[in-house]
Amino acid sequence: MTFRRFSLAAIALLVLAGLGYFATTLSNQNQNKAIAQAAATPPPAIALPDPVERSVPQTTAQVKLSFAPVVKMAAPSVVNVYSTRIEQQSVSPFANDPFFQRFFGQRGQFQTRPRESQSLGSGVIVDGRGIILTNSHVVDGGTEVRISLSDGREFAVDVVLDDKKTDLAVLKIRDPKGQTFSALKFANSDALQVGDLVLAIGNPFGVGQTVTSGIVSALARTGVESSDYEFFIQTDAAINPGNSGGALVDLDGNLVGINTAIFSKSGGSVGIGFAIPANMVRVVANAGISGGKIVRPWFGAKLQAVTTDIATSMGMSAPHGALITDLAPDGPAERDGFAVGDAILAVDGIAIDDPSAFNFRLATRQVGKTATLSRLRNGKAEDVTITVEPAPSDSASVASVSGDSRFAGTSVAAITPALAEEKGLPYDASGVIVTAIKSGSPAEQMGLAVDDIIISLNDQKFIDANAFLKLASQRTRTWQIVLQRGGRTIRTIVAG
């Protein structure tokens, strides 16, 4: 019985296997037939979508859907800047070899020859008569500067103002040939807020005019450059080498800043770029247009940041503002009734966080006009209206040594309170400060350097530049020099 049941089951399995084989064979035949038919039939044509007609947005809401109208308005005002300079190139092929530098001197002692090099940057037309703003470091040392417009036209330009304190330069088209140029309007950079959309326009790496978009990442950034007025707009719009001097614009197409620097370990953009605010740019532009000289406001006080401990002692809810630590004798701050220990909290209603913010706000105020400073004294806040004053002129306190003198090639200035404040010196500092050293001069060979403070010569002190000039022009066998450099006092004796 068991065997029979097994035989019937085996027979059933064989029948099912046969049917499966037949079905598989028939399916393969049908599949091969379908493939053959598909190969013989051409594929259907792919229908392309109809082109979408584009139009310029008519409302603010529509503009925000595309940056194209903003770019069309702003891009013609952004130019490429080409600055040619002459550099000294070593003739010797061993100038860069460490072995030869060790035994035969540094590169500067090898024979050199002049070589022409060119730096590339960007600029912004801010006046239809051909006034252009760019960075000082773009044109620094340039013997010839040219610009090219977005439409390909090229012009030679003159540098009418080079202000290294703000890293800005003003250029003017040399021969505009009666043409007027598209110029950007200045925005109020104080109205910017973190998160606002902005566009960066420039010529990165020399590839041609390029537009990138981003937001305002931060405001009032300091510690970016070694300029006197650090108060940068930070943006994540891509800024790269060649963008320096280019435009940062808002969605109204107005200039909110001049792109200046990036934070990068590779040299390319990593989303941290910095721009000089338009309110500072406007000051430099107006100076360039009106005659090429900047008259800066001066407060006459040294400031420090308000720390947490200071804020607590003054009854402040949070540390902010600038604390007065010293006053220039008979300076504007002293005459306006400010005292050591006062904390300045705002300028014209705009709160300040630290001394850099105060310096920036004051520098953007017009000399001769008034400004309102909010100060905190003895726990009481009050507003004080001041007249914005310039620093006293020190042109009469500058002297240059020439002729047959060991100090020939040296230019010095008397240390005025304003200069002492700028250089971080005490207001009562004595001596004269070296402002320039002529290349190859006896003074350079002697080792003098810019910003050296010469206190005395042969035990004789002097109170102004003319007294130094008279003494340094004398002939003597030796010079006993006492000077300060980098906060250190140096005493040395050199041959006359």
WOKAQUI-V76367 format. One record per residue. N is the residue number from 1. RES is the residue in three letters. D_CENTER is the distance of its C-alpha to the mean C-alpha in Angstrom with 2 decimals. Layout:
# WOKAQUI-V76367
N/RES/D_CENTER + N/RES/D_CENTER
This chain:
# WOKAQUI-V76367
1/MET/101.56 + 2/THR/98.36 + 3/PHE/98.51 + 4/ARG/99.18 + 5/ARG/96.27 + 6/PHE/94.11 + 7/SER/95.45 + 8/LEU/94.75 + 9/ALA/91.18 + 10/ALA/90.67 + 11/ILE/92.07 + 12/ALA/89.72 + 13/LEU/86.69 + 14/LEU/87.77 + 15/VAL/88.17 + 16/LEU/84.71 + 17/ALA/83.14 + 18/GLY/84.86 + 19/LEU/83.65 + 20/GLY/80.05 + 21/TYR/80.24 + 22/PHE/81.63 + 23/ALA/78.88 + 24/THR/76.13 + 25/THR/77.65 + 26/LEU/77.95 + 27/SER/74.28 + 28/ASN/73.05 + 29/GLN/75.14 + 30/ASN/73.75 + 31/GLN/70.14 + 32/ASN/70.69 + 33/LYS/72.26 + 34/ALA/69.28 + 35/ILE/66.81 + 36/ALA/68.91 + 37/GLN/68.99 + 38/ALA/65.19 + 39/ALA/64.68 + 40/ALA/66.93 + 41/THR/65.16 + 42/PRO/61.86 + 43/PRO/58.90 + 44/PRO/58.17 + 45/ALA/55.33 + 46/ILE/52.05 + 47/ALA/51.39 + 48/LEU/47.81 + 49/PRO/46.47 + 50/ASP/46.50 + 51/PRO/43.15 + 52/VAL/41.42 + 53/GLU/40.88 + 54/ARG/37.32 + 55/SER/36.62 + 56/VAL/33.75 + 57/PRO/33.56 + 58/GLN/35.15 + 59/THR/34.05 + 60/THR/30.94 + 61/ALA/32.43 + 62/GLN/32.92 + 63/VAL/29.42 + 64/LYS/28.06 + 65/LEU/30.24 + 66/SER/28.21 + 67/PHE/24.82 + 68/ALA/26.55 + 69/PRO/27.27 + 70/VAL/23.68 + 71/VAL/22.49 + 72/LYS/25.38 + 73/MET/24.35 + 74/ALA/20.58 + 75/ALA/20.43 + 76/PRO/22.26 + 77/SER/19.55 + 78/VAL/16.86 + 79/VAL/17.39 + 80/ASN/16.93 + 81/VAL/15.88 + 82/TYR/17.90 + 83/SER/17.55 + 84/THR/20.61 + 85/ARG/20.87 + 86/ILE/23.84 + 87/GLU/23.77 + 88/GLN/26.76 + 89/GLN/28.29 + 90/SER/31.16 + 91/VAL/34.54 + 92/SER/36.05 + 93/PRO/35.80 + 94/PHE/36.04 + 95/ALA/32.91 + 96/ASN/31.10 + 97/ASP/34.26 + 98/PRO/34.18 + 99/PHE/37.95 + 100/PHE/37.81 + 101/GLN/34.83 + 102/ARG/36.91 + 103/PHE/40.06 + 104/PHE/38.98 + 105/GLY/35.70 + 106/GLN/32.01 + 107/ARG/30.42 + 108/GLY/30.01 + 109/GLN/33.82 + 110/PHE/34.53 + 111/GLN/35.20 + 112/THR/32.20 + 113/ARG/31.89 + 114/PRO/29.15 + 115/ARG/27.39 + 116/GLU/25.34 + 117/SER/22.15 + 118/GLN/19.73 + 119/SER/16.05 + 120/LEU/15.05 + 121/GLY/12.26 + 122/SER/12.46 + 123/GLY/12.86 + 124/VAL/14.38 + 125/ILE/17.72 + 126/VAL/18.00 + 127/ASP/21.41 + 128/GLY/24.40 + 129/ARG/25.32 + 130/GLY/22.54 + 131/ILE/19.55 + 132/ILE/16.27 + 133/LEU/12.62 + 134/THR/10.05 + 135/ASN/7.27 + 136/SER/9.18 + 137/HIS/8.95 + 138/VAL/10.59 + 139/VAL/13.51 + 140/ASP/13.77 + 141/GLY/17.49 + 142/GLY/18.45 + 143/THR/22.15 + 144/GLU/22.17 + 145/VAL/19.63 + 146/ARG/20.83 + 147/ILE/19.77 + 148/SER/21.70 + 149/LEU/22.27 + 150/SER/22.88 + 151/ASP/26.59 + 152/GLY/26.47 + 153/ARG/26.91 + 154/GLU/25.28 + 155/PHE/24.79 + 156/ALA/24.05 + 157/VAL/21.59 + 158/ASP/21.31 + 159/VAL/18.29 + 160/VAL/19.45 + 161/LEU/16.62 + 162/ASP/14.00 + 163/ASP/12.31 + 164/LYS/10.65 + 165/LYS/10.84 + 166/THR/8.19 + 167/ASP/6.51 + 168/LEU/8.44 + 169/ALA/11.72 + 170/VAL/14.79 + 171/LEU/17.15 + 172/LYS/20.75 + 173/ILE/23.07 + 174/ARG/25.77 + 175/ASP/28.78 + 176/PRO/28.32 + 177/LYS/32.09 + 178/GLY/32.67 + 179/GLN/30.43 + 180/THR/28.28 + 181/PHE/25.22 + 182/SER/23.99 + 183/ALA/21.23 + 184/LEU/19.23 + 185/LYS/20.03 + 186/PHE/17.70 + 187/ALA/18.14 + 188/ASN/18.43 + 189/SER/15.44 + 190/ASP/17.65 + 191/ALA/20.01 + 192/LEU/17.85 + 193/GLN/19.46 + 194/VAL/18.81 + 195/GLY/20.52 + 196/ASP/19.91 + 197/LEU/19.74 + 198/VAL/16.83 + 199/LEU/16.43 + 200/ALA/13.61 + 201/ILE/14.82 + 202/GLY/13.95 + 203/ASN/15.60 + 204/PRO/14.98 + 205/PHE/16.91 + 206/GLY/18.59 + 207/VAL/20.92 + 208/GLY/20.67 + 209/GLN/19.24 + 210/THR/18.64 + 211/VAL/18.36 + 212/THR/17.60 + 213/SER/18.36 + 214/GLY/17.64 + 215/ILE/17.53 + 216/VAL/15.43 + 217/SER/15.70 + 218/ALA/14.78 + 219/LEU/13.68 + 220/ALA/12.69 + 221/ARG/10.99 + 222/THR/10.75 + 223/GLY/10.91 + 224/VAL/7.62 + 225/GLU/6.66 + 226/SER/9.50 + 227/SER/8.55 + 228/ASP/11.46 + 229/TYR/10.30 + 230/GLU/8.73 + 231/PHE/9.70 + 232/PHE/7.62 + 233/ILE/9.60 + 234/GLN/10.46 + 235/THR/12.32 + 236/ASP/14.70 + 237/ALA/14.65 + 238/ALA/14.41 + 239/ILE/11.21 + 240/ASN/12.06 + 241/PRO/11.69 + 242/GLY/12.28 + 243/ASN/10.45 + 244/SER/7.40 + 245/GLY/8.20 + 246/GLY/10.51 + 247/ALA/11.88 + 248/LEU/12.03 + 249/VAL/15.61 + 250/ASP/18.29 + 251/LEU/21.84 + 252/ASP/22.98 + 253/GLY/20.80 + 254/ASN/18.86 + 255/LEU/15.18 + 256/VAL/13.59 + 257/GLY/9.87 + 258/ILE/7.56 + 259/ASN/6.27 + 260/THR/3.01 + 261/ALA/4.44 + 262/ILE/8.05 + 263/PHE/10.79 + 264/SER/13.66 + 265/LYS/16.71 + 266/SER/17.86 + 267/GLY/14.90 + 268/GLY/15.41 + 269/SER/14.38 + 270/VAL/16.07 + 271/GLY/15.09 + 272/ILE/12.18 + 273/GLY/8.94 + 274/PHE/6.20 + 275/ALA/5.76 + 276/ILE/6.04 + 277/PRO/9.85 + 278/ALA/12.27 + 279/ASN/14.31 + 280/MET/11.95 + 281/VAL/11.34 + 282/ARG/15.14 + 283/VAL/15.81 + 284/VAL/14.15 + 285/ALA/15.82 + 286/ASN/19.11 + 287/ALA/19.03 + 288/GLY/18.65 + 289/ILE/21.43 + 290/SER/23.69 + 291/GLY/23.75 + 292/GLY/20.54 + 293/LYS/20.59 + 294/ILE/18.73 + 295/VAL/21.13 + 296/ARG/19.45 + 297/PRO/21.46 + 298/TRP/22.91 + 299/PHE/24.66 + 300/GLY/26.33 + 301/ALA/26.17 + 302/LYS/24.74 + 303/LEU/23.70 + 304/GLN/23.59 + 305/ALA/23.06 + 306/VAL/26.26 + 307/THR/27.62 + 308/THR/30.22 + 309/ASP/33.03 + 310/ILE/32.00 + 311/ALA/31.68 + 312/THR/35.15 + 313/SER/36.67 + 314/MET/35.43 + 315/GLY/36.70 + 316/MET/33.36 + 317/SER/33.38 + 318/ALA/29.90 + 319/PRO/27.51 + 320/HIS/24.92 + 321/GLY/24.19 + 322/ALA/23.78 + 323/LEU/26.90 + 324/ILE/27.93 + 325/THR/29.07 + 326/ASP/29.83 + 327/LEU/30.39 + 328/ALA/30.26 + 329/PRO/33.85 + 330/ASP/34.50 + 331/GLY/30.86 + 332/PRO/29.97 + 333/ALA/29.84 + 334/GLU/33.19 + 335/ARG/34.77 + 336/ASP/33.72 + 337/GLY/35.53 + 338/PHE/32.85 + 339/ALA/33.98 + 340/VAL/32.85 + 341/GLY/32.84 + 342/ASP/31.65 + 343/ALA/28.97 + 344/ILE/26.68 + 345/LEU/26.28 + 346/ALA/24.87 + 347/VAL/23.75 + 348/ASP/25.62 + 349/GLY/26.52 + 350/ILE/23.07 + 351/ALA/23.26 + 352/ILE/20.90 + 353/ASP/20.64 + 354/ASP/19.66 + 355/PRO/19.02 + 356/SER/15.21 + 357/ALA/16.13 + 358/PHE/18.78 + 359/ASN/16.74 + 360/PHE/14.32 + 361/ARG/17.43 + 362/LEU/19.30 + 363/ALA/16.71 + 364/THR/16.89 + 365/ARG/20.67 + 366/GLN/22.65 + 367/VAL/24.57 + 368/GLY/28.26 + 369/LYS/28.00 + 370/THR/28.80 + 371/ALA/26.92 + 372/THR/28.58 + 373/LEU/27.72 + 374/SER/29.38 + 375/ARG/30.62 + 376/LEU/32.82 + 377/ARG/35.64 + 378/ASN/38.61 + 379/GLY/37.94 + 380/LYS/37.94 + 381/ALA/35.04 + 382/GLU/35.06 + 383/ASP/33.04 + 384/VAL/32.68 + 385/THR/31.87 + 386/ILE/30.32 + 387/THR/29.72 + 388/VAL/26.18 + 389/GLU/26.77 + 390/PRO/24.93 + 391/ALA/25.10 + 392/PRO/28.27 + 393/SER/28.11 + 394/ASP/28.34 + 395/SER/28.96 + 396/ALA/32.54 + 397/SER/31.55 + 398/VAL/29.98 + 399/ALA/32.24 + 400/SER/32.18 + 401/VAL/34.94 + 402/SER/36.62 + 403/GLY/40.06 + 404/ASP/42.13 + 405/SER/40.32 + 406/ARG/38.99 + 407/PHE/35.85 + 408/ALA/35.43 + 409/GLY/31.84 + 410/THR/30.60 + 411/SER/28.84 + 412/VAL/29.01 + 413/ALA/28.44 + 414/ALA/30.39 + 415/ILE/28.78 + 416/THR/28.68 + 417/PRO/27.96 + 418/ALA/24.59 + 419/LEU/23.65 + 420/ALA/25.16 + 421/GLU/23.02 + 422/GLU/19.80 + 423/LYS/20.98 + 424/GLY/22.41 + 425/LEU/25.97 + 426/PRO/29.06 + 427/TYR/29.85 + 428/ASP/33.08 + 429/ALA/31.66 + 430/SER/33.88 + 431/GLY/33.53 + 432/VAL/30.99 + 433/ILE/27.52 + 434/VAL/26.73 + 435/THR/23.98 + 436/ALA/24.51 + 437/ILE/26.72 + 438/LYS/28.07 + 439/SER/28.07 + 440/GLY/31.62 + 441/SER/32.97 + 442/PRO/35.50 + 443/ALA/32.94 + 444/GLU/30.68 + 445/GLN/33.80 + 446/MET/34.78 + 447/GLY/31.58 + 448/LEU/29.91 + 449/ALA/26.12 + 450/VAL/23.48 + 451/ASP/23.44 + 452/ASP/27.02 + 453/ILE/29.17 + 454/ILE/32.60 + 455/ILE/35.14 + 456/SER/38.41 + 457/LEU/40.18 + 458/ASN/43.77 + 459/ASP/43.92 + 460/GLN/43.14 + 461/LYS/40.34 + 462/PHE/38.77 + 463/ILE/37.23 + 464/ASP/35.28 + 465/ALA/33.90 + 466/ASN/37.12 + 467/ALA/39.22 + 468/PHE/37.15 + 469/LEU/37.48 + 470/LYS/41.24 + 471/LEU/41.68 + 472/ALA/39.46 + 473/SER/41.32 + 474/GLN/44.63 + 475/ARG/46.33 + 476/THR/47.23 + 477/ARG/48.22 + 478/THR/45.55 + 479/TRP/42.50 + 480/GLN/42.03 + 481/ILE/38.36 + 482/VAL/36.94 + 483/LEU/33.17 + 484/GLN/30.51 + 485/ARG/27.67 + 486/GLY/25.40 + 487/GLY/27.89 + 488/ARG/30.89 + 489/THR/33.70 + 490/ILE/34.85 + 491/ARG/38.24 + 492/THR/39.16 + 493/ILE/41.80 + 494/VAL/41.27 + 495/ALA/43.77 + 496/GLY/43.93
